Amino acid sequence: MLFLTNVLRSMGTMSFNLLIQLRMKEIGATLFLIGLLSSLQGAMNTFSNVFWGRISDKIGKRKVFIILSLVLASAFYPLYAVIDVPSAILIVSMIIAFFNGMYPPAAMALSSTAKRMSLGFSLYNSSNSLGMLLSRISIGFLLMFMDLKLAFVFFSIVVAVSVIPALGLKEEKIQKKKEEDFHFGRKVMEHGIWALYLGSLLRQMGTSGSMSLIAVYLNERFHYSASTIGFVTAVNPLIQIPSHFFFGKLVEKTDPKFISVLGIFMSSLVPFLMMIPENWAPVLAYAFLGASFGAFINGSNNFLGRRFHYLQRGRALGLLSSARFLGATIGPFLAGLLAEKSYSLMFSTLGLAVLSGGIVVLLFTKDGD
């Protein structure tokens, strides 16, 4: 049930990320406001994932947070179809991001209760990737015969429908260990878990920054058409799906720290591959992006899942999401500044940032449980 819920939710939310930009351009928003949209969403997600993760730990009822997030977000999404003031879209986007923050910590914590934690995380992560792939395909198809307003309504319905399988989610009652609850911050520092969060931030800063101007870059440097860019970017979620299951299986046989580090190091190759002046290079870069994400996210999720009690995992996994959202906020801003000088400077700087994230995790995060 969680797999189906997550596929539908991901299909909807991933579609809105692109549709909102097109909508803002349609109503005459400046490029600054369109760029500000991503930054504000990232900032709100950085806060909301930690906030809701902590509350869900205290209450312990993950299913309630999953359903509330879906209901509240789907109630606000149709507003995009009727609002024609850019600043109002920014406000609505921040409200939706706040409610969306309920979902990832609760869903990931619920995934961790599977008999095989690694399989639970693999299914959760692969459902995200499948939803992303479906969103890319469906947007290209739907916009051929409907306008943006109808597309917003359609994907709002998709998110709303995801509530139906969510109602069937089952959650086991977990006995709270009070002694565990007081040492979250101490455990993060003493076990070097802070390094995983920092490494995640640096990885996301580099990958999100590299992708923030990719449509313009591929058009200018490789003369790709819009449809070609769509097919090339779809390689990422397509590769993510088998990657989640492969590394989800591999993580059972080794310390997840090393799987996470491998994913970060693989991610560092993506910006450098984009610099190669060959038509096959962007395709290979997106393939590496998909494969590396499977290693990174499954390694990181299992690393945290093994080290925190169930009633602390919402906070721990929510903080991981927040670190990534913060990186996704900083990266595009930095990329925009560097790209003014040259794309090579942008890609090389961001690639080194990702590489440094892997080194931090490798050196400072402690092995073992």
Helices and strands as residue ranges (DSSP letters): H 2-26, H 31-59, H 62-76, G 77-81, H 86-100, H 103-111, H 117-142, H 148-161, H 163-166, H 178-181, H 184-190, H 193-212, H 214-222, H 226-233, H 235-250, H 256-274, H 280-307, H 310-339, H 343-364
